[in-house]
Each structure stands twice: as C-alpha cells, then as structure tokens.
Amino acid sequence: AGGGGGGGAAAPAPPPGRPIIDSVSGQRTASGDFLTGKETVDIRGSGALPNGRISVLVDGLLAGTTVADANGQWTYTIARLPDGTHAISVTQTDAAGVASAPADARVVVDTTAPPAPLIDGVADNVGAIEGPIAQGGSTDDSTPTLTGMAEAGSILRIFDAGTQIAELLVGADGRWSFTPAPLAEGPHSLTITATDAAGNVSDASQPFSFTVDTTPPLLE
C-alpha cells in the first residue's frame, strides 16, 4: 500500500497594493478632500506597479484609464467636472487582471467667482470735522477707515489707483474694516476685489474716490 500526497490548488496571488493619490489640481491634503476653481482636474499619483494600469472612476462611473511609468507614478486628467462635489476612486490592475482596493478622494469644483465687494463707508476720524467722507470729497485724515461687505471668508485685496495696498480676510458675517497706512496728499481712487477659497477672483468694486488734504489754509 502506498500513500500519496495530494497537491492542493495554488493559493491565489494577493491583489496589488492600493495606489496613492498624491495631488489633485496641484493641491495636496492629508484629509483626501480637494477644492479647485478649475473644471479641468489633474490627478497625480504613485504607488502603482511599474507600467501598471490605473483606472479612474468619478462618481462611480469609469472616467478612463492610464498607465503608470517605470517608477509607479501616474497622471490622469479629467477634461471637465461640473461645479459640485465629486467622488474620485482609483484602482490598479495587475497582469492577471486582479484589481487593487481603491484609493478615494473627494473633489469640490467651484468655478463661480464671488460677487463684487462693496465699499459702503469711508470715515474721517481726525480733525475738527469727523464722519463720513462723500464720494469725490476731501478729508484731512490720511488714515480714513474703510468698511464694507464681501463674500464671507474671502481674501480682500485693496487697491489705490491700481496699486495693491492691503490684503485682509473677510469675517464670517461678510463685514470687513480696514485702516490704511498714511495716504499721500492728493487724490485717491480705492477699489477692492474678493478671492474665494477656490481661487476665483471677483470683479472689482466700484471705485471710491476722495482727496487727502492735510494742509491748513493760509492765514491772510
């Protein structure tokens, strides 16, 4: 009598490792959430098999495939994503057709610029006459206080005759206030723009013009 050893079936090869999403439209975040102001989305990654096939799904649908280079790095461009939140899922497939677990990210596309901000007040705070400065008026205050409204959380940039003089963050209530460094004698024309978190820039505000005149009148 003889015993025979049985040969079991070979264990299936493990799936390839999960690829890595390194950046989306140039951004890198630890959370995997990305915000972009462009409808064309560039995805860059690593961790793939050399010359491995990468599949990219958007909102559960296959957007396309790409091939990693010899170092396992890969790129894929989504030509157009509409505004809104989108789920990105990336897998790699080995030569046997076995797919990896997905690498996931969430991309928020926001291509809408903020509304043009408003300068709703410029105030004189020094001298014998204090209070609001009228459009086209004059003031003896070289550091008048500006106030207004803009998109909450946006970055406000203030320009004097086209030259940027300040940058500040708009509060959660949409209000902002700014006191400049002393302005030179003479005419000034102030405008502002707002830039949102996605990098969209608003149209400029209507200019607010006034003249700084701190020279006392000559005594006769």
C-alpha positions in Angstrom: 0.0 0.0 0.0 1.3 3.4 -0.7 0.3 6.8 0.4 0.2 9.6 -1.9 0.5 13.2 -1.2 -2.2 15.4 -2.5 -1.4 18.6 -4.3 -3.7 21.4 -3.4 -4.5 24.2 -5.8 -2.1 27.1 -5.6 -3.2 29.9 -3.4 -4.3 32.9 -5.5 -1.9 35.7 -5.7 -2.7 38.7 -3.5 -4.2 41.7 -5.2 -1.8 44.6 -6.0 -1.4 47.3 -3.4 -3.7 50.3 -3.3 -2.4 53.2 -5.4 -1.8 56.6 -3.9 -3.4 59.9 -4.9 -0.7 62.5 -4.3 -2.3 65.6 -5.6 -5.4 66.9 -7.4 -5.0 70.1 -9.5 -1.7 70.8 -7.7 -3.2 70.5 -4.2 -2.0 68.1 -1.5 -4.1 67.5 1.6 -3.9 65.0 4.4 -7.7 64.5 4.5 -8.1 63.5 0.9 -10.5 66.3 0.2 -9.6 68.8 -2.5 -11.0 72.2 -3.6 -10.4 73.6 -7.1 -11.5 76.5 -9.1 -11.0 74.8 -12.5 -13.2 72.4 -14.3 -10.2 70.6 -15.7 -8.9 68.3 -12.9 -5.4 66.9 -13.0 -4.8 63.8 -10.7 -1.2 62.8 -9.9 -0.3 59.7 -8.0 2.2 57.0 -7.1 2.4 53.5 -5.6 1.5 51.6 -8.7 3.1 48.6 -10.2 5.8 49.6 -12.9 3.8 50.1 -16.1 0.7 49.1 -14.3 -2.8 50.0 -15.5 -4.7 52.6 -13.5 -8.5 53.0 -13.6 -10.1 56.3 -12.5 -13.8 56.4 -11.5 -15.8 59.6 -11.0 -19.0 59.4 -9.0 -19.0 55.6 -9.5 -18.5 55.7 -13.3 -15.3 54.8 -15.1 -13.8 58.0 -16.5 -10.8 56.3 -18.1 -7.5 54.6 -17.6 -3.8 55.4 -17.7 -0.5 53.6 -17.4 2.0 54.2 -14.7 5.6 54.8 -15.5 8.5 52.5 -14.6 8.6 54.1 -11.1 4.9 53.5 -10.4 4.0 57.2 -10.8 0.9 58.1 -12.9 -1.2 61.0 -14.0 -4.8 61.4 -15.3 -6.7 64.4 -16.5 -10.4 64.8 -16.3 -11.3 67.2 -19.0 -14.4 68.7 -17.4 -16.0 68.3 -14.0 -19.1 70.4 -13.3 -19.4 72.5 -10.2 -20.2 70.5 -7.1 -18.7 67.7 -5.0 -17.4 64.6 -6.8 -16.1 61.2 -5.5 -12.8 60.1 -7.1 -11.8 56.4 -6.9 -8.6 55.0 -8.3 -7.6 51.3 -8.6 -4.7 49.5 -10.3 -4.9 46.1 -12.1 -2.0 43.6 -12.3 -1.1 41.5 -15.3 -3.5 38.7 -14.2 -6.4 41.2 -14.2 -6.7 41.4 -10.4 -7.7 44.8 -9.1 -6.5 46.5 -6.0 -8.5 48.2 -3.3 -9.4 51.7 -4.3 -7.8 55.0 -3.3 -10.5 57.5 -2.7 -10.7 61.3 -2.7 -13.4 63.9 -2.7 -13.1 66.9 -5.1 -15.1 70.1 -4.8 -15.2 72.0 -8.0 -16.1 75.7 -7.6 -15.6 77.9 -10.7 -18.0 80.7 -9.6 -16.4 84.0 -8.7 -17.6 85.9 -5.6 -19.8 88.9 -6.2 -18.0 92.2 -6.5 -17.4 93.5 -2.9 -18.8 96.8 -1.7 -17.1 99.8 -0.1 -20.1 101.2 1.9 -18.2 103.7 4.1 -15.1 105.8 4.3 -14.8 107.7 7.6 -12.7 110.7 8.7 -11.6 110.1 12.3 -9.4 113.2 13.0 -9.5 117.0 13.0 -12.3 119.4 13.6 -14.7 117.7 11.1 -15.2 113.9 11.5 -17.6 111.5 10.0 -18.4 110.0 6.6 -16.4 111.1 3.6 -18.5 111.7 0.5 -17.7 110.1 -2.8 -15.4 112.7 -4.5 -15.0 114.6 -1.3 -11.9 115.6 0.7 -10.6 114.8 4.1 -7.8 115.9 6.5 -7.5 112.3 7.7 -4.7 110.5 5.9 -5.7 107.2 7.5 -9.5 107.1 7.0 -11.4 103.9 8.0 -12.9 101.9 5.2 -15.8 99.5 5.8 -17.9 97.3 3.5 -19.3 93.9 2.6 -17.8 90.9 0.7 -18.2 87.1 0.5 -17.6 85.6 3.9 -14.2 84.0 4.3 -12.8 85.5 1.1 -9.5 87.3 0.8 -10.0 91.0 0.2 -7.4 93.0 -1.8 -7.5 96.8 -1.7 -6.0 98.9 -4.5 -5.3 102.6 -4.7 -5.2 103.7 -8.3 -4.4 100.1 -9.3 -1.6 99.5 -6.8 -2.4 97.0 -4.1 -2.1 98.5 -0.6 -3.5 95.8 1.6 -4.8 92.2 1.9 -7.2 91.0 4.6 -9.6 88.2 5.5 -13.4 88.9 5.4 -15.2 87.8 8.6 -17.9 85.1 8.8 -20.6 87.8 8.7 -19.3 89.2 5.4 -18.2 92.5 7.0 -14.7 94.0 6.7 -13.0 97.1 8.0 -9.6 98.5 7.2 -7.5 101.5 8.1 -4.6 102.1 5.7 -1.1 103.4 6.4 -1.0 107.1 5.9 -2.0 108.1 2.4 -0.2 110.7 0.5 -1.6 114.2 -0.1 -3.7 114.4 -3.2 -6.4 112.3 -5.0 -7.0 108.6 -4.3 -9.2 106.1 -6.0 -9.8 102.9 -4.0 -11.1 99.6 -5.4 -11.3 96.1 -3.9 -11.5 92.5 -5.1 -12.5 89.3 -3.3 -10.8 85.9 -3.9 -12.6 82.8 -2.6 -11.1 79.6 -1.2 -11.0 78.0 -4.7 -9.0 81.0 -6.1 -11.9 82.6 -8.0 -11.5 86.4 -8.2 -14.4 88.8 -8.2 -14.9 91.8 -10.4 -13.5 95.0 -8.8 -15.8 97.1 -6.7 -16.9 100.5 -7.9 -14.1 102.9 -7.2 -14.4 105.2 -4.2 -12.5 108.5 -4.9 -11.5 111.2 -2.5 -8.7 113.7 -1.8 -6.5 113.8 1.2 -5.7 117.4 2.1 -4.0 117.9 5.4 -2.5 121.4 4.6 -4.1 124.1 6.7 -5.4 127.2 4.9 -3.0 130.2 4.7 -3.8 133.0 7.1 -4.4 136.3 5.4 
